[in-house]
Amino acid sequence: MMIRATALLTAYFFASASGAVEPAVSPNLLVSEDGAYVIDVKAKLAWPRCVEGMKWDGKTCKGQALLLTQAEAIALAADRKAADGMNWRLPRVTDLQKLTNQKTGQTGLDWKLFPGSPREWHWALTANVNTRTESVNQYNYGNIMKPQTNASVNHMGFLHGWAVNLETGEARGDVTKRTLLPVRLVRPQNL
């Protein structure tokens, strides 16, 4: 492990000296040689610098961000995986939050690494896990005011998904899956 880390730092040093890789604000995030990806060295993930629908022009992201439902975002990741053979997926909530919670003292996404990114909620793929097994007491006043049964509680998990606000790092699991949001796919990076 130490040898691999040393080799990685040596490669980064020589690439930085030659101007091939831009230094990032976070020591865990490096820009790829072609400038189109941000590599999270610690998590071993490759992030396109642009959200889906936008294209990297060598300096910034151009175009219009695609706004998709969660099902469309999942299908897009599957189509991209089939097209180029790489394991593209929607990021987990924690993946996106790591991009927004760097130890730089700033809040939100590093806009220098991800220029032109929409400053709003983005889809994440984290399962709503509901382990609630107790029955609902129909005589409880709180249940009458907000009627919920075990079936309706479980059904709500299928209607809502997770999203992360890339400006604040806040995550929510109550976003209707039909909501149109930007998508930032991610894939494993072999170092």
VMD Tcl script that draws the C-alpha trace (Angstrom):
set ca {
  {0.00 0.00 0.00}
  {2.83 2.39 0.88}
  {4.60 1.63 -2.40}
  {1.43 2.31 -4.38}
  {0.83 5.62 -2.56}
  {4.46 6.64 -3.14}
  {4.20 5.74 -6.83}
  {0.98 7.73 -7.11}
  {2.50 10.81 -5.46}
  {5.62 10.51 -7.65}
  {3.45 10.26 -10.77}
  {1.43 13.26 -9.62}
  {4.59 15.29 -8.94}
  {6.02 14.63 -12.42}
  {2.67 15.21 -14.11}
  {2.23 18.50 -12.22}
  {5.76 19.60 -13.10}
  {5.06 18.96 -16.79}
  {1.73 20.80 -16.59}
  {-0.27 17.70 -17.48}
  {-2.41 17.69 -14.35}
  {-3.98 20.70 -12.66}
  {-3.56 20.75 -8.90}
  {-6.87 20.58 -7.06}
  {-8.00 22.34 -3.93}
  {-8.38 19.00 -2.16}
  {-5.38 16.67 -1.98}
  {-7.72 13.76 -2.79}
  {-9.00 15.31 -6.04}
  {-6.84 15.52 -9.16}
  {-7.73 16.62 -12.67}
  {-7.04 14.01 -15.37}
  {-4.43 14.60 -18.07}
  {-7.07 15.46 -20.67}
  {-8.83 17.75 -18.16}
  {-12.22 16.08 -18.67}
  {-12.32 14.20 -15.34}
  {-11.72 14.82 -11.66}
  {-10.16 11.77 -10.04}
  {-10.89 11.09 -6.38}
  {-7.68 9.29 -5.42}
  {-8.94 8.14 -2.02}
  {-12.32 6.79 -3.19}
  {-10.88 5.64 -6.56}
  {-13.68 7.32 -8.54}
  {-13.62 9.26 -11.81}
  {-16.04 12.17 -12.06}
  {-16.74 13.91 -15.37}
  {-16.20 17.61 -14.87}
  {-19.50 18.30 -16.63}
  {-22.98 17.08 -15.77}
  {-24.80 14.99 -18.35}
  {-25.82 17.09 -21.34}
  {-22.84 19.44 -21.05}
  {-19.47 18.91 -22.77}
  {-15.92 19.76 -21.68}
  {-14.30 22.17 -24.19}
  {-10.84 22.18 -22.59}
  {-11.57 25.12 -20.29}
  {-15.15 24.85 -19.09}
  {-18.41 22.99 -19.51}
  {-20.60 24.15 -22.39}
  {-24.16 23.33 -23.27}
  {-27.33 22.67 -21.34}
  {-27.59 20.25 -18.42}
  {-30.02 17.39 -18.95}
  {-32.86 17.35 -16.44}
  {-34.05 13.80 -15.90}
  {-36.31 11.77 -13.66}
  {-34.59 9.22 -11.46}
  {-35.63 6.36 -13.78}
  {-34.25 8.24 -16.80}
  {-30.99 8.91 -14.91}
  {-30.60 5.21 -14.06}
  {-31.33 4.27 -17.70}
  {-28.75 6.82 -18.90}
  {-26.09 5.25 -16.67}
  {-26.96 1.78 -18.01}
  {-26.84 3.01 -21.63}
  {-23.48 4.68 -21.09}
  {-22.12 1.53 -19.44}
  {-23.29 -0.55 -22.41}
  {-21.81 1.94 -24.89}
  {-18.27 2.18 -23.51}
  {-18.00 -0.84 -21.19}
  {-17.18 1.21 -18.10}
  {-19.17 0.84 -14.87}
  {-21.03 4.15 -14.94}
  {-23.59 4.65 -12.20}
  {-25.49 7.27 -10.29}
  {-23.43 8.34 -7.30}
  {-24.46 7.51 -3.76}
  {-25.39 10.33 -1.42}
  {-22.06 9.94 0.38}
  {-20.14 10.11 -2.93}
  {-21.68 13.49 -3.79}
  {-21.32 14.78 -0.25}
  {-17.58 13.99 -0.32}
  {-17.31 16.33 -3.30}
  {-19.05 19.10 -1.38}
  {-17.50 18.62 2.05}
  {-13.82 19.03 1.38}
  {-11.54 20.23 4.16}
  {-10.92 23.55 2.47}
  {-13.27 25.60 4.59}
  {-15.58 26.20 1.64}
  {-19.10 24.91 1.42}
  {-20.34 23.14 -1.66}
  {-18.79 21.82 -4.82}
  {-15.42 23.20 -5.91}
  {-16.59 25.26 -8.89}
  {-13.03 25.44 -10.27}
  {-12.95 21.66 -10.62}
  {-16.55 21.45 -11.87}
  {-17.10 24.69 -13.85}
  {-20.56 25.47 -15.15}
  {-22.20 22.90 -12.87}
  {-25.79 23.61 -11.91}
  {-25.89 24.88 -8.32}
  {-28.85 22.79 -7.30}
  {-30.06 19.32 -6.37}
  {-28.62 16.32 -8.27}
  {-29.85 12.73 -8.32}
  {-28.18 10.19 -6.07}
  {-28.92 6.49 -5.89}
  {-29.23 5.51 -2.27}
  {-31.93 3.08 -1.28}
  {-34.60 4.14 1.15}
  {-34.31 1.45 3.77}
  {-37.41 1.28 5.92}
  {-37.06 -1.20 8.74}
  {-40.30 -0.12 10.36}
  {-42.08 -3.32 11.32}
  {-44.41 -2.23 14.09}
  {-48.08 -1.97 13.20}
  {-49.80 1.35 13.00}
  {-52.18 2.04 15.88}
  {-55.40 3.26 14.31}
  {-56.52 4.73 17.66}
  {-53.45 6.93 18.04}
  {-54.47 10.55 17.38}
  {-51.22 11.21 15.48}
  {-52.01 8.40 13.06}
  {-55.51 9.75 12.47}
  {-54.16 13.19 11.64}
  {-51.54 11.70 9.33}
  {-52.97 8.37 8.25}
  {-50.26 5.84 7.51}
  {-50.41 2.12 7.28}
  {-47.50 -0.26 6.88}
  {-48.43 -0.57 3.21}
  {-48.53 3.21 2.64}
  {-45.26 3.77 4.49}
  {-43.52 1.13 2.36}
  {-45.17 2.48 -0.80}
  {-43.80 5.98 -0.12}
  {-40.27 4.60 -0.37}
  {-40.97 3.63 -3.98}
  {-42.21 7.13 -4.84}
  {-39.26 9.05 -3.42}
  {-35.55 9.04 -4.09}
  {-32.41 10.76 -2.84}
  {-30.83 13.96 -4.09}
  {-27.91 16.11 -2.94}
  {-27.67 19.88 -3.20}
  {-24.18 20.48 -4.59}
  {-24.07 24.01 -3.28}
  {-24.72 23.07 0.36}
  {-24.04 19.32 0.59}
  {-27.52 18.76 2.05}
  {-29.15 15.42 1.19}
  {-32.86 14.61 1.05}
  {-34.59 11.27 0.68}
  {-38.06 12.66 0.03}
  {-37.61 13.87 -3.55}
  {-40.33 12.58 -5.87}
  {-38.68 10.27 -8.41}
  {-40.50 12.09 -11.24}
  {-38.74 15.35 -10.37}
  {-36.44 16.61 -13.14}
  {-32.89 17.06 -11.80}
  {-29.36 17.25 -13.24}
  {-27.30 14.07 -13.31}
  {-23.59 13.63 -12.56}
  {-22.52 10.06 -13.28}
  {-19.44 8.46 -11.73}
  {-17.32 5.38 -12.45}
  {-14.52 3.47 -10.72}
  {-11.01 4.70 -11.52}
  {-8.18 2.22 -11.71}
  {-5.01 3.85 -10.41}
}
mol new
graphics top color blue
foreach p $ca { graphics top sphere $p radius 0.5 }
foreach p [lrange $ca 0 end-1] q [lrange $ca 1 end] { graphics top cylinder $p $q radius 0.2 }
display resetview
